[in-house]
Amino acid sequence: MTNEHFDLIGIGIGPFNLSLAALAEPIKNLKSLFVDGRDKFDWHPGMMLDSATLQTPFMSDLVTLADPTHRLTFLNYAKLSGKLYSFYIRENFFLMRREYNQYCQWVTRQLTNLRFNAFVETVSYCENQGRYILVIFDRAKGQRYRASCNKLVVGTGPKPALPACCEFESAAIIHSSQYLKQKSRILNAKSITVLGSGQSAAEIFEDLLDESTALDYQINWLTQSPRFFPLEYTKLTLEMTSPEYVDYFYSLPAQKKEQLIQEQKQLYKGINSELINTLFDKLYIKNLHGQVPARLMTNSRIIDAKPNGSGLRLTFRQLEEKKTFEFNSDVLIAATGYKTELASCLDGIKSRINFNSNGQIDVARNYSVGCVDNEIFVQNSELHTHGFVTPDLGMACYRNSLILRSICGEEIYPIEQKIAFQSFSAAEFQAQEQHPRETVKVAKAV
C-alpha cells in the first residue's frame, strides 16, 4: 500500500474546502491534498433549480475576499469562458446557483491538489511519527492507499436532518436535498406537503406551483415559524457578517449563544424577499383563474407521521392555538435543514478532538478542534461557537485565511480585523473613544 506525506490534507471537497485548496495551492513549502469520495464536485444537485440564485454576492466566490488578484476568481472564470460581458449586462450581483456550481467545477479542473473518487475510510494518529494516517479507497481503481499529514481540515459537510417523527423508512418522505432526483415521482402524487420556511422550501413550493398548471395535485406548505420570514438583507445587519461580530459572538456564554442562534434564524434561514413577493403574485394570478391548488400555514409543528397506504397521515400542532389537526398526504418534502455530525472516518482520532459538555465539537476561535493546538480544523461545523455566519459563503475566505495562518505560522492573506462601522460589545465601543476607527494596513501579496 503506497504512502504519501503532505503538510495538509483536507477531507471533503465542498465550497469551503475547495476555497482552501485554491488558496493553499500557490503557497510555497505547503504541500496539500484534498480528497472526496464523489467522482466530481456537484453542489446540492438535488436543488439545482434553474431559477435558483445564491443569497450572497458574486464576490463571495472561492478566493476574491482573500485575494482579488487570484487566478481563480469568478470574474476571471467569466472572462476566460466568454461570459464576462453577459454577466456585466445582467447587472445582478447574485449568481445563479447553477452558474456558481459551474464556476466551482471549473476551479476543480485548474487545481492539482484535488483527488475525487478518494473515499477516506479511516484516520489514525501515529505517535512515533507525529502524523495523521489516512487510509483512502480509490473508487475508480478499486485500490487502497495511505496518505499521511501534519494538519487535517475536515469539510465533509452537514447531513440532511428530518423531524424526529419522520425518521423512518418511507418512499413518501423526501428530504429537500433529493427533490430533483425524486421530482418525476413527486409529480405523480395527488397531495404534496412541503415542510419548512427557508429558501429551499420556498423554491420547491414555487416549482410545484408552476408545475401545477398542467398537473392536478394539492400543495400544502407548512412551517412551525410564526411567519414566512424574509432574509434580513439590510446593510447594517449585513455588518454582522464580519470578523468582529464573530469575535463578539464567540466571547458570549454558551447559553446566550444558543438563544441568539434561535433568534437570528431570519439572518441566514429566511427567504429571499423577491421570491416571497413572486410567490404571492403567482398565487394571485392563479386565483384570477379560480384555481389555487395550495394551502399555506405557519405556526404549525409536525408532531406525527404515520404510513397510510402508499402515503402518510400527518399530524400537526398549531402552536398559538395549541390545537392539533391531521390530513393525508401522498408525499412529504422535508426542507428541514441539515445537522452537523462528525464523519465516521474520524472515529479513530476522537480522543484528539475537543468536545463540550453537550457532546458538540468544541471549536476554537481559529477553527481548530484538536487537543493539540493547530492540528485539526473544521469547516461549517461551528454554528454553536461562531454563530450564524458559519454556513455563509462570504465568510469562507476569512475562515480559510485564519486556518492558513495557523497552519503556516504567518499571515499569508491579509486578514481584516474590523470592517463594520458599528460596535457589538461595550468594550469595543468604549475603546473607539480612545482609538478612532482606522483603515486596514496594506499587506503583502502571496
N, C-alpha and C positions, 0 to 999 in steps of 0.2 A: 504494500500500500504506500503510494508516494506521500511525501510530506513537504509542504512549502511553508515558509515562515514569512509573516507580514507584521508590520508595526501596528496595523489597524485592520480589523475585519468588521464589516457591517452585516448584520443578519437581517434580511428583508430588503427589498428594493421598492418601496413606495415613494411618494414625492419627497418625504423628509430625508430618507437615506440617499435617494438619488441626488438631492441637493448637496448632501455631504460628500458624496462621491465626486461630484463635479467640482466642488470647492477644494477637495483634497488632492485631486489629480495634479495640479500644477506645483504642488509644494515639494520642493527638493528634499531628499532624505526622509520622505514619508512614503513607505510602501504600503498601499492599501488594496483591499479586496472587498467587494460587496457581492453577496450571494442571495439567490432567491430560487425557491423550488418551482416557480412558474416558468413557462417557456418564453415569456416576454413580459414587458411592462404593459399593464392594461388596468387603468384606474377606474374602479367602480363600473365595470362593463354592464352590470345589471340595471344601472340608472343612466346610461348614456343616451338620454332622450335628445332629439335633435334641437329642441328649443332651450335646453338647459344651459345656464351660464354659471361661471364662478361667482362667488359673492365677495371676492377681493379683486382689486385692480390688477392689470397685467404685470405691473412691476413686482408683484408677489410671485414672480417666476422662481426658478431654482437658484439663481445666482445674483440677480441685479442688486438687491438690497445689501449684499455683501461686497460686490464688485461690479459696478455698472459697465466696466470695460471688459468683462469676462467674455470669452468667445461663445459661451453657451447661453447668452441672454435670449429672451423671447424675441426681442427686436432683431437680433442677428439671425435667428431662425426664420423670422418672417422675411427678412431681406434675401437670404440665401434660397428660400423656397419660392420667391417671387410673389409673396403675399403682402409685402410691407405697404404698398400704396393702397391696396384694398382695405387693409386694416386702418390706415390713416383716414381714408374717405369715410369709413364706417363711423368714425367719431364716437367710439364706445370703449371705455377703459376696461370693460368686463369681457373676458374671453368666453367664447362658447366652451362648454365642458369638453366637447369632442376635440375642439381646437387645442385645448390645454393638453389633452391626452396625446394628440399627435405631436405636439412640441416635446413632451417628455419622452416619447418613443424615439424622436429624432436625437435627443440628447443621449439616450442609451446607445445609439449607433456611433456616437462620437467618442465615447469613453472606452478605455481599455481595462479599467479596473472593475468591471462588472462580469458576473457569471450567472446566467439563468440556467434553468434545469438543474440547479445545485441545491438540493434539499439537505438542510442541516439536521442530522439525526441526533447527535449528542454533542454536548460541550462539557469538557472536564478541565481541571486545573492540575498542572504538573508542578509540584512543589520544587523538585530538583532544578527544573529549568526556569521556573518563574514565568510560565507561559500558559495560555489557554489553548487547549487542543480540541479541534473540531473534527468530527467525522462527518463527511459530506457524501451524499449519494448523487452521482451524476445520472440523472434520469434519462438523458439522451443515449449515453453509452452503457448504462446498466452497471456502472462500476462505482466502488467506494474509494475515497482517498482522504488523507488527513491534511489539515492546514493548521498552523499554529499562529498565535499573535500575542502581542503585549497588551493591546487595548481592544475592547469589544464595544460596538454600538448596536443596540437592539432596536430595530424598527420594523417589527413583524406586524404592527397594526392591531387595532382592536377587533373584536369578534362581534358578529351580529347578536343583538340582545332581543329576547322575546319576553312579554309579560309572563309571570310565573305560571298563570293558569293556562298558558298556551304552549308550555314546554313539553309537548308530546308529539309523537309521530303522526302527522296527518298531511295528506296531499292538499287539504283545504287551507292550511296555514302556510303563508309565504312571507318571508322577510323581504322588505323593500329592496335589499341588495340583489335579489333574484328576480325582480319584476320583469325585465325584458326577456329573460330566459324563459319565463313562465307565461308571458303575455298571451300567446295564442290560446293556451288552455284557459286562462282567466277570462278571455272574451267570450268563451262558450257558456259562462255562468249566467244565471238569471238575477242573482243578487250578489253584489260585491261590496265588501266593507273595507274601508281604509281607516287604519288606526294611527293616530299621531297628529302633531300640529306643526312640524317643522317643514323645511324646504322640500324634502323628499316626498312627504305626504302630499303637499300641495301640487308638486309636479306630477305625481301619479294621478291625483284627482283630476287635474287638467287633462291629462292624456286620456283617461277613461271618459271624461265628459265629451271630449272631441270624438272619440270612437262611438259614443252612444247614439250619434246621429244616424248611423247606419245599422246599429245593433239594438236589440231590445233587452235591456237589463236595468236594474235599480242599483244606484250607487249610494252607499252610506258612508259618511265621513264623520268620525267621532274622535274626540280628544278629551283628556282629563284637564287640559289647560283651561283657564277661565275664559279665554277668547283665542281667536286666531291671531296671534301676536305678529306684527311686522318686525323684521330685523331692524334693530336700532342702528341707524347709519348716519347720525349727525356728527359733525366734525369734532366737537369737544368730547363726545362719547368715544369716538374712534381713537382719541388720545390715550384711552385706557389700553389700547393695543400697543404697549410701549415697554421698554426696559424698566422704567421707574415704577410703572404700575405692577409689573411682575415682582420687583423688589418689595413694594408695599404689601402686596398680597402674600408673598412668601413669609413675611415677618409676622403675619397675624396668627393668633391661636387656631388650632385645628378646628374647634367648634365654630368659630367665626367664619373660617374658610368654607366649611360645609354649608353654612347658612347662605353665604354670598353666592356660592355656585348654584343653589336653588333659585335665588332671587334674580340672578343675572342671565337666566336662560334665553331671554329675548335678545341678548347681546350676541349669541352665537347659534341659537337654535330657532330663531324666528324665520319668518317667510319674507322673501323679497316683496317690498310694498307694491311694486309694479305688478307682480304676479297675483297678489291678493286682489288688486283692482281689476285685473284681466279676468280672474275667475268670476267676480261679481258680474262683469259685463257679459260674459258668456252665459251665465245663469239668466241674466235679464233678457238676452236675445232668445234663449230657449223658451222663456216664459211668454214671449210675444207669440210664439208658435203654439202655445198651450202645452208645451212639453218640458217639464223639469224633472228628469229622471234621477233626482238626487235629494238626499236628506242630510242636513248638516247639524251637528250637535256638539257643544262644548260642555265643560264641567262634568264629563262623563267618563268614569273609570271602568275598564273591563275587569270584572271580578270572577267570571267563569266562562269557560268554553268547553262544550261537550260535543262529541261526534253525533251527528244527526243525519243518518243515511250517508250520502257522499259529501254532505256539507257539515254545518256546525249550528249549534244552538248557543247563542251568545247572550251573556247576562252582564248588564252594566249598572252602575250606581251613579245617579245624578247627585253630585257632591253637595250642591247648595240645598236642594230639596230633601236630600237624604232618602231618596226613593230609588228602588230598583226597577229595571224594565228589561224585557227579553225580546229577541227576534231571531229569525233564522237567516243564515247567510251561506251561500254556496262556497264563497271564498273569503278569507280574511287576509288582507295585506297589512302586515305589521311594519309601519315606518317608525319603529320604536328605538332607533339608535343602535349604539354599539357599547360593548363593555370591554374593559381592559383586563387581559389575562396574561400571566407570564407564560411565554412559549414553553411547551413541554420539553424542548431540546435543552432548556436551561436547568432542568431538574438536578443535574449533576453538579451545578455550582450554586445552588440555592444558599448554601452556607456562606457564600462570599457576597451575598446580596443583602442589603439592609431592608427590613420590613418594620412598619409601625405596629402599634398595639391592635389595630384593626385588620392586620394581615395585608395591608396595602404596601406596595413598594415605597420605601422612604427615599424620595428623590431630593438630592442636594440642590443648592441654588444653581450650580453649574451643570445640572442634569446627570450627574454621576449617581450611581446607586450601590457601588461596591463598598464592602467593609474596608478595603484598602482604597485610599483616595485615587481618583482619576484612572481607574482601570476599566470599569463598566459604565456605560452611559445608555440612556433610553431616549427614544423619540415618541412623542404623542402618548405618553403614559403618566403624565404629571398633572392632570386636571386638579386633583385633590391637593397638590402642593403649590402649583404655579398659577392656577386659575383658568378662566375661560379662554385665554389666548392659546392654550395648549394645541388645539387642532387647527389653528389659524395658519393658512399657507403663508401669510405675510410675515409670520414670526419665524419661519424656517431658517432663513439666513442668519438671523440674530442668534438663534439657538445653536446653529452649526458653527458659527464664528466662536461662540463660547466654548463649545466642545473641542474645536481645533486648538484654541488657545490652551486649554487644559492638557490636551494630548501632546502638543508641541512644546509647551513651556514658554511660549511667547505669542504675542498678538499677531496673527497672520493677516487678518482682515480687520479694518478699523471697526471698533465696537462702540456704538453710541451709548453714552451713559444717561443722557437726558434729552428727550425730543419733545416733551409736552410743555405747553405754556402753563398748565395748571399743576398744582401740587396735590399729592394724595395723602401725605402724612403731616401731622402737626410739626414734627421736627424738620421736615423738608421745607415747609412753608416759612418757618422761623429762620432757617439758615439762609434763605434768599434775602433777608433783610441785611445780612452782613455781606453776602456774596451774590450779587445780582446774576441773573441767568447769563451764561457765557455760551458762545458758539463752539461747536466741536473743533478740535485742532485737526489739521490735515495730517494724515498718517501715511506711511509708506505703502506702496502697492506690492503685491506678491511678485 
